[in-house]
Amino acid sequence: MADFIKLANVSDIPTNEVRSYDHEGKKIAIYNHNGSFYATTNICTHAYAQLHEGFFDPDDCSIECPLHGARFKVETGAVLVLPAYAPLEVYPVQIDGDDILVSL
């Protein structure tokens, strides 16, 4: 069974925005897509860039890397636009009251 840790509060992340969190050396991005929460690594798989600084598109629930424009599907981590080839690592999320719990 996965261990979930609290990384944020629901109220910390406005609708259709993303925030960055660090936990034991891991950089995590948490996304609020119309009230559904997702978590991925916050580092682009193409080149070192922090994804939370990029553009989160709520129309297709994707994040665009601010460095070279690679795009990823937030729910699955899948690459949507090159130059990235490797998908993002995706972490399970649970909501408990106002707590956002992530399994790393």
WOGI-V982547 format. One line per field, one symbol per residue. ss: DSSP state (~ for helix, > for strand, _ for the rest). psi: psi as a letter, one per 40 degrees, with the letter a starting at -180 (. if undefined). burial: # if it has 16 or more other C-alpha atoms within 10 Angstrom, else .. A space follows every 10 residues. Layout:
ss=???
psi=???
burial=???
//
This chain:
ss=___>>>>>>~ ~~____>>>> >>>__>>>>> >>>__>>>>> >_>______> ~~~_>>>___ _>>>______ >>>_____>> >________> >_>>>>__>> >>>_
psi=hihhihdiid edhihfiiii ihhfehhhhh hhgfehhihi iehiedihih deeahhhede fihhhedeei iihddeeihd hieidhiihh hiiihgbehh hhh.
burial=......##.# ..#.###### .......### ###...#### ######..## ########.. ######..## ########## ...#..#### ####....## ####
//
